[in-house]
Amino acid sequence: MSYTPPVTDKPIGSTEAALTHTEIGRLLKAAEAAVSAKDWPAASALLTSVLGYEPDHAEAKARLQFVHTHATRRPSRVHGGPHKEIEIGRGVVIGLGLFVVVGAAAALALGIWAGS
């Protein structure tokens, strides 16, 4: 993330403006690290802090929208993905097939199937 200095009524050389600039830069850097780690709550809190210093910070607003979009997504791995049901169904069919084959073999071995 790059930082664009805010438009402020404070003189550029003022201590308060310099501290704000430094703090916003630090918060943006920390927010980017949180985004990279997919720590959405931390990224959201850090970007919201940036907006507390500068409510019209375009980059912080855009990244916050990105964070909220990704924070509400459910990764497909968590609930098994689109093909998990097929895998489960295949396992059930194979299991039932083995049960029938083993059952038929046992019945033949015991002579139940042939009626003897």
C-alpha positions as CSV (number, residue, x, y, z in Angstrom):
1,M,0.0,0.0,0.0
2,S,1.3,3.5,-0.7
3,Y,0.4,6.4,1.4
4,T,-1.0,9.7,0.0
5,P,-0.6,12.5,2.5
6,P,-3.9,14.0,3.7
7,V,-5.1,17.4,2.8
8,T,-5.1,19.2,6.1
9,D,-5.5,22.7,7.5
10,K,-2.4,22.1,9.6
11,P,0.9,23.5,8.2
12,I,2.9,20.8,6.5
13,G,5.8,21.2,8.9
14,S,3.6,20.9,12.0
15,T,4.4,18.2,14.5
16,E,0.8,17.0,14.6
17,A,0.6,16.6,10.8
18,A,3.9,14.7,10.8
19,L,2.7,12.4,13.6
20,T,-0.6,11.7,11.8
21,H,1.3,11.0,8.5
22,T,3.6,8.6,10.4
23,E,0.8,6.9,12.2
24,I,-1.3,6.4,9.1
25,G,1.7,4.9,7.3
26,R,2.3,2.5,10.2
27,L,-1.4,1.5,10.3
28,L,-1.5,0.9,6.5
29,K,1.6,-1.3,6.7
30,A,0.2,-3.3,9.6
31,A,-3.2,-3.6,7.8
32,E,-1.4,-4.9,4.7
33,A,0.4,-7.5,6.8
34,A,-2.9,-8.6,8.3
35,V,-4.5,-8.8,4.8
36,S,-1.6,-11.0,3.7
37,A,-2.1,-13.3,6.7
38,K,-5.9,-13.3,6.0
39,D,-6.5,-11.9,9.5
40,W,-9.6,-10.1,8.4
41,P,-10.7,-8.7,11.9
42,A,-7.2,-7.2,12.5
43,A,-7.1,-5.7,9.0
44,S,-10.6,-4.3,9.4
45,A,-9.7,-2.7,12.8
46,L,-6.4,-1.2,11.4
47,L,-8.1,0.3,8.3
48,T,-10.9,1.7,10.4
49,S,-8.3,3.4,12.5
50,V,-6.8,5.0,9.4
51,L,-10.2,6.3,8.5
52,G,-10.5,7.7,12.1
53,Y,-7.5,9.9,11.3
54,E,-8.5,10.7,7.7
55,P,-12.2,9.8,6.9
56,D,-11.7,10.3,3.2
57,H,-8.6,8.2,2.7
58,A,-9.4,6.5,-0.6
59,E,-6.9,3.6,-0.3
60,A,-8.1,2.7,3.2
61,K,-11.7,2.8,2.1
62,A,-10.9,0.5,-0.9
63,R,-8.9,-2.0,1.2
64,L,-11.6,-2.0,3.9
65,Q,-14.2,-2.9,1.3
66,F,-11.8,-5.7,0.0
67,V,-11.4,-7.0,3.6
68,H,-15.1,-7.0,4.2
69,T,-15.7,-8.9,1.0
70,H,-13.2,-11.5,1.8
71,A,-14.1,-11.8,5.5
72,T,-17.7,-12.8,4.6
73,R,-16.6,-15.4,2.1
74,R,-16.7,-19.0,3.1
75,P,-13.7,-21.0,1.8
76,S,-14.8,-24.0,-0.1
77,R,-12.5,-26.2,1.9
78,V,-14.4,-25.5,5.1
79,H,-17.6,-27.1,4.0
80,G,-16.1,-29.6,1.6
81,G,-16.2,-27.9,-1.7
82,P,-18.6,-28.5,-4.6
83,H,-17.5,-32.1,-5.2
84,K,-17.6,-33.4,-1.6
85,E,-21.1,-34.7,-1.9
86,I,-20.0,-36.8,-5.0
87,E,-17.1,-38.2,-3.0
88,I,-19.4,-39.1,-0.1
89,G,-21.9,-40.7,-2.5
90,R,-19.2,-42.7,-4.2
91,G,-18.0,-44.0,-0.8
92,V,-21.5,-45.0,0.2
93,V,-22.1,-46.9,-3.1
94,I,-18.7,-48.7,-2.9
95,G,-19.4,-49.6,0.8
96,L,-22.9,-51.0,-0.1
97,G,-21.5,-52.9,-3.0
98,L,-18.8,-54.5,-0.9
99,F,-21.5,-55.3,1.7
100,V,-23.6,-57.1,-0.9
101,V,-20.7,-59.0,-2.4
102,V,-19.4,-60.1,1.0
103,G,-22.9,-61.0,2.1
104,A,-23.6,-63.0,-1.1
105,A,-20.2,-64.8,-0.7
106,A,-21.0,-65.7,2.9
107,A,-24.5,-66.9,2.0
108,L,-23.0,-69.1,-0.8
109,A,-20.4,-70.4,1.6
110,L,-23.0,-71.3,4.1
111,G,-25.3,-72.9,1.5
112,I,-28.1,-70.5,2.3
113,W,-28.4,-69.0,-1.2
114,A,-28.6,-72.3,-3.0
115,G,-31.4,-73.5,-0.8
116,S,-29.4,-76.3,0.7
